[in-house]
Amino acid sequence: KDRERHRHRRHRKTERKTKTEKDTDTEDTERQRERQRQRKTQTQKTQKDREKDIDRERHRHRRHRKTEKDTDTEDTERQRERQRQRKTQTQKTQKDREKDKDRERHR
């Protein structure tokens, strides 16, 4: 019974809608669809990336059969490099902030 009532209510609502309301609704659904599409492509990308990473790992192991230590040092090297990059980025942003402040003062 409850379900029936709900269904009827829904129908009534759609009948009452004016033209503009309907238009905005279609726009909204369009937006939602677009968002879903975006999300889908993103997840696909990440999936591809994951596969690539796995492949890389395999290749790395196949190539040299390096000892654990070697791969570890490589990893730490990479991490250090990343940190360096990050540091330079933050410094840049700091400089940018200061420049912005100066500009504000001059105005």
C-alpha angles and dihedrals in degrees: 000000000000092000091051091053092051093050091053092049090053092051093051091052094053092049092052096051117115123226095259092051090053090050094052089048092056089048090052093050088048090054092048091050090050091051091051091050090052092048091049094052090048093053090047090053092050089048090053090047091052091051091049091051092051090050091050091051091051092049093048091054093044095049103057110355085223121196117258091251093059094051089046093054089048090053093049089048090054092048091051090050091051091050091051090052091049091049093052090048093053091047090052091051090049090054090047090053092052091049090051091051090051091050090051091052092050091052 
